[in-house]
Amino acid sequence: MVKTVNFSGVWCPSITPFSPQGEIDLSGLAVHMQRLTTAEINVILLMGSIGEFTSLSQEERLMLLREARGMSPLPMVANISSTCVSDMLALAEEAYACGYDAVMVLPHYYFYQTSHQLLCYYRELGKRLRGKWFAYNFPARTGCDLDAGLVAQLATEFPNFVGIKDTVDCLSHNRLMIQTMADVRTDFVVLSGYDEYFVPNLLAGGSGVISGLNNIVPELFVQSWGAWEKGDLHQLSSIQREISKLSSIYTIGNDFVTTIKTVLSRKFHSTRPLSRNFGGELTAEECQAIDIIFDINAS
């Protein structure tokens, strides 16, 4: 029997906790996963950008795939992006074998990719991935854009291509993707990669959000999703203002991953503010700022 998963709603791109020795902290991850599960978000994304996949070795990624799947009964998607296709395919096979509901793939990065190259790249992957997969559009990091026409072409060719994370800080890009895909595949999922675009994405006909803030306040986004499903525009408006206020976190510090981990460490004390990204440690003044934003009693 084919497993049917609803990929709409609230996704959390989970952090990857580290120990003081720099190793992956599986016990800390398990506690974090339990928080997300209790909050009843819709999907957990493993090894996304906030999960620091670029700093993980292939062996660490394979280990993380095996260990993390059993930490939550929620639907889970694994980011398998890499510059090495054979590594990506090995990660995909492991993810499918471990019970992940789909994998996610960035365009090839470092070398700029033309639209023709992107089409050839994803066609090759589409032929070789045996399960469901998402594209991950992040032009600020890859230097190339998966435009709506290209995504529509791939969606007509590959039924297992089920959605896209559109991480573009431009509502019109998100909106055009939603409108174009609605004419091609009614089951295709278009998710915003920016916290503040959750409600605008839904209003435009999209499917939800993959939001870094869900590591900290997943309950808030779950409430927003519930208000949307009930048609409670008053609550939706109130929550949107709160999401906008909390989104100021992305202006604090030099590395937003470290900043998010610092909030988690100070608020919940179950993981450490340790990242493999360099130079992200917050100053005392910056810690005070996040304490105010997230109502943390540092004492």
For each residue, the residues with C-beta under 8 A, 3 or more apart:
1:
2:
3: 101
4:
5: 75 101 102 132
6: 9 42 75
7: 42 43 75 77 101 102 162 163 189 191 207
8: 42 189 207 208
9: 6 41 42 43 207 208 225
10: 41 42 43 198 208 209 211 214 218 221 222 224 225
11: 41 42 43 44 45 77 191 208 209 210 211 214
12: 36 41 43 44 45 210 211 214 215 218
13: 45 48 49 50 51 210 211 212 214 215
14: 29 32 33 36 44 45 46 48 50 51 215
15: 32 50 51 52 215 257 260 261 264 271
16: 24 29 47 51 52 56 64
17: 24 25 28 29 32 261 271 272 274
18: 22 23 24 25 272 274 275 276
19: 22 23 24 25 28 272 274
20: 272 274
21:
22: 18 19 274 276
23: 18 19
24: 16 17 18 19 29 56 60 63 64
25: 17 18 19 28 29 271 272
26: 29 30 67
27: 30 31
28: 17 19 25 31 32 270 271 272
29: 14 16 17 24 25 26 32 33 67 68 71 271
30: 26 27 33 34 71
31: 27 28 34 35 270 271
32: 14 15 17 28 29 35 36 215 264 270 271
33: 14 29 30 36 37 44 68 71 72
34: 30 31 37 38 71 72
35: 31 32 38 39 218 268 270
36: 12 14 32 33 39 41 44 72 74 214 218
37: 33 34 40 72 73 74
38: 34 35
39: 35 36 218 219 222
40: 37 222
41: 9 10 11 12 36 44 74 214 218 221 222
42: 6 7 8 9 10 11 74 75 208 225
43: 7 9 10 11 12 74 75 76 77 101
44: 11 12 14 33 36 41 72 74 75 76 77
45: 11 12 13 14 48 51 76 77 78 79 104 210
46: 14 51 64 65 68 76 77 78 79 100
47: 16 51 52 53 56 61 64 78 79 80
48: 13 14 45 51 53 79 104 136 210
49: 13 52 53 138 141 257
50: 13 14 15 212 215 256 257 260
51: 13 14 15 16 45 46 47 48 79
52: 15 16 47 49 55 56 257 275 276 277
53: 47 48 49 56 61 79 81
54:
55: 52 276 277
56: 16 24 47 52 53 60 61 64
57: 60 61
58: 61 62 87 90 91
59: 62 63
60: 24 56 57 63 64
61: 47 53 56 57 58 64 65 91
62: 58 59 65 66 90 91 94
63: 24 59 60 66 67
64: 16 24 46 47 56 60 61 67 68
65: 46 61 62 68 69 78 91 94 95 98 100
66: 62 63 69 94 98
67: 26 29 63 64 70 71
68: 29 33 46 64 65 71 76
69: 65 66 76 98 99 100
70: 67
71: 29 30 33 34 67 68
72: 33 34 36 37 44 76
73: 37
74: 36 37 41 42 43 44
75: 5 6 7 42 43 44 101
76: 43 44 45 46 68 69 72 99 100 101
77: 7 11 43 44 45 46 100 101 102 103 104 134
78: 45 46 47 65 91 92 95 100 102 103 104
79: 45 46 47 48 51 53 103 104 105 106 136
80: 47 88 91 92 95 103 104 105
81: 53 88 104 105 106 109 136
82: 85 87 88 91
83: 108 109 110
84: 87 88
85: 82 88 89 124 125
86: 89 90
87: 58 82 84 90 91
88: 80 81 82 84 85 91 92 105 125
89: 85 86 92 93 128 129
90: 58 62 86 87 93 94
91: 58 61 62 65 78 80 82 87 88 94 95 103
92: 78 80 88 89 95 96 103 129 130 131 133
93: 89 90 96 97 130
94: 62 65 66 90 91 97 98
95: 65 78 80 91 92 98 100 103 131
96: 92 93 99 100 103 130 131
97: 93 94
98: 65 66 69 94 95
99: 69 76 96
100: 46 65 69 76 77 78 95 96 103 131
101: 3 5 7 43 75 76 77 132
102: 5 7 77 78 131 132 133 134 162 163
103: 77 78 79 80 91 92 95 96 100 129 131 132 133 134
104: 45 48 77 78 79 80 81 133 134 135 136 165
105: 79 80 81 88 122 125 133 134 135 136
106: 79 81 109 135 136 138 141 142
107: 113 118 121 122 135 136 137 142 144 146
108: 83 111 113 117 118 121 142
109: 81 83 106 141 142 143
110: 83
111: 108
112: 143 144
113: 107 108 117 118 121 142 143 144
114: 117 118 144
115: 118 119 147 150
116: 119 120
117: 108 113 114 120 121
118: 107 108 113 114 115 121 122 144 146 150
119: 115 116 122 123 150 153 154
120: 116 117 123 124
121: 107 108 113 117 118 124 125
122: 105 107 118 119 125 126 135 154 161
123: 119 120 126 127 154 157
124: 85 120 121 127 128
125: 85 88 105 121 122 128 129 133
126: 122 123 129 133 154 157 158 160 161
127: 123 124
128: 89 124 125
129: 89 92 103 125 126 133 160
130: 92 93 96
131: 92 95 96 100 102 103 160
132: 5 101 102 103 160 161 162
133: 92 102 103 104 105 125 126 129 160 161 162
134: 77 102 103 104 105 161 162 163 164 165 189
135: 104 105 106 107 122 146 151 154 161 163 164 165
136: 48 79 81 104 105 106 107 164 165 167
137: 107 145 146 151 164 165 166 167 168 193
138: 49 106 141 142 165 167 168 193
139: 142 143 144 145 167 168
140: 167 169
141: 49 106 109 138
142: 106 107 108 109 113 138 139
143: 109 112 113 139
144: 107 112 113 114 118 139
145: 137 139 168
146: 107 118 135 137 150 151 164
147: 115 150 151
148: 151 152 176 177 179 180 181
149: 152 153 180
150: 115 118 119 146 147 153 154
151: 135 137 146 147 148 154 155 164 177 180 181
152: 148 149 155 156 180 181 183 184
153: 119 149 150 156 157
154: 119 122 123 126 135 150 151 157 158 161
155: 151 152 158 161 181 184 185 188
156: 152 153 184 185
157: 123 126 153 154 161
158: 126 154 155 161
159:
160: 126 129 131 132 133
161: 122 126 132 133 134 135 154 155 157 158
162: 7 102 132 133 134 187 188 189
163: 7 102 134 135 188 189 190 191 207
164: 134 135 136 137 146 151 177 188 189 190 191
165: 104 134 135 136 137 138 191 192 193 210
166: 137 173 174 177 190 191 192 193
167: 136 137 138 139 140 192 193 194 210
168: 137 138 139 145 173 174 193
169: 140 194
170: 173 174
171: 174 175 197 200 204
172: 175 176
173: 166 168 170 176 177
174: 166 168 170 171 177 178 190 192 197 200 201 204 206
175: 171 172 178 179 204
176: 148 172 173 179 180
177: 148 151 164 166 173 174 180 181 190
178: 174 175 181 182 190 201 204 205 206
179: 148 175 176 182 183 204 205
180: 148 149 151 152 176 177 183 184
181: 148 151 152 155 177 178 184 185 188 190
182: 178 179 186 205
183: 152 179 180
184: 152 155 156 180 181 188
185: 155 156 181 188
186: 182
187: 162
188: 155 162 163 164 181 184 185
189: 7 8 134 162 163 164 207 208
190: 163 164 166 174 177 178 181 201 206 207
191: 7 11 163 164 165 166 201 206 207 208 209 210
192: 165 166 167 174 197 198 200 201 206 208 209 210
193: 137 138 165 166 167 168 197 209 210
194: 167 169 197 209 211
195: 198 209 211 212 213 243 246 247
196: 200 240 243 244 247
197: 171 174 192 193 194 200 201 209
198: 10 192 195 201 202 208 209 211 221 224 240 243
199: 202 203 224 228 236 239 240 243
200: 171 174 192 196 197 203 204
201: 174 178 190 191 192 197 198 204 206 207 208 209
202: 198 199 205 206 207 208 228
203: 199 200
204: 171 174 175 178 179 200 201
205: 178 179 182 202
206: 174 178 190 191 192 201 202
207: 7 8 9 163 189 190 191 201 202
208: 8 9 10 11 42 189 191 192 198 201 202 225
209: 10 11 191 192 193 194 195 197 198 201 221
210: 11 12 13 45 48 165 167 191 192 193
211: 10 11 12 13 194 195 198 214 221
212: 13 50 195 215 250 256 260
213: 195 216 217 220 221 243 246 247 249
214: 10 11 12 13 36 41 211 217 218 221
215: 12 13 14 15 32 50 212 218 260 264
216: 213 246 249 260 263 264 267 294
217: 213 214 220 221 246 294
218: 10 12 35 36 39 41 214 215 221 222
219: 39 222 223
220: 213 217 223 224 239 242 243 246
221: 10 41 198 209 211 213 214 217 218 224 225 243
222: 10 39 40 41 218 219 225 226
223: 219 220 226 227 235 239
224: 10 198 199 220 221 227 228 236 239 240 243
225: 9 10 42 208 221 222 228 229
226: 222 223 229 230
227: 223 224 230 232 233 235 236 239
228: 199 202 224 225 231 232 236
229: 225 226
230: 226 227 235
231: 228
232: 227 228 235 236
233: 227 236 237
234: 237 238
235: 223 227 230 232 238 239
236: 199 224 227 228 232 233 239 240
237: 233 234 240 241
238: 234 235 241 242
239: 199 220 223 224 227 235 236 242 243
240: 196 198 199 224 236 237 243 244
241: 237 238 244 245
242: 220 238 239 245 246
243: 195 196 198 199 213 220 221 224 239 240 246 247
244: 196 240 241 247
245: 241 242 248 293
246: 195 213 216 217 220 242 243 249 293 294
247: 195 196 213 243 244 250
248: 245 251 252 293
249: 213 216 246 252 256 259 260 263 290 293 294
250: 212 247 256 259
251: 248
252: 248 249 259 282 286 289 290
253: 256 258 259 262 280 282 286
254: 258 279 280
255: 258 259 275 277 278 279 280
256: 50 212 249 250 253 259 260
257: 15 49 50 52 260 261 275 277 280
258: 253 254 255 261 262 273 275 277 280 281 282
259: 249 250 252 253 255 256 262 263 280 282 286 290
260: 15 50 212 215 216 249 256 257 263 264
261: 15 17 257 258 264 265 271 272 273 274 275
262: 253 258 259 265 266 273 282 287 290
263: 216 249 259 260 266 267 290 294 296
264: 15 32 215 216 260 261 267 268 270 271 273
265: 261 262 268 269 271 272 273
266: 262 263 269 273 287 290 291 296 298
267: 216 263 264 294 296
268: 35 264 265 271
269: 265 266
270: 28 31 32 35 264
271: 15 17 25 28 29 31 32 261 264 265 268
272: 17 18 19 20 25 28 261 265
273: 258 261 262 264 265 266 281 282
274: 17 18 19 20 22 261
275: 18 52 255 257 258 261 280
276: 18 22 52 55
277: 52 55 255 257 258 280
278: 255
279: 254 255
280: 253 254 255 257 258 259 275 277
281: 258 273
282: 252 253 258 259 262 273 286 287 290
283: 286 287
284: 287 288
285: 288 289
286: 252 253 259 282 283 289 290
287: 262 266 282 283 284 290 291 298
288: 284 285 291 292 298
289: 252 285 286 292 293
290: 249 252 259 262 263 266 282 286 287 293 294 296
291: 266 287 288 294 295 296 297 298
292: 288 289 295
293: 245 246 248 249 289 290
294: 216 217 246 249 263 267 290 291
295: 291 292
296: 263 266 267 290 291
297: 291
298: 266 287 288 291
299:
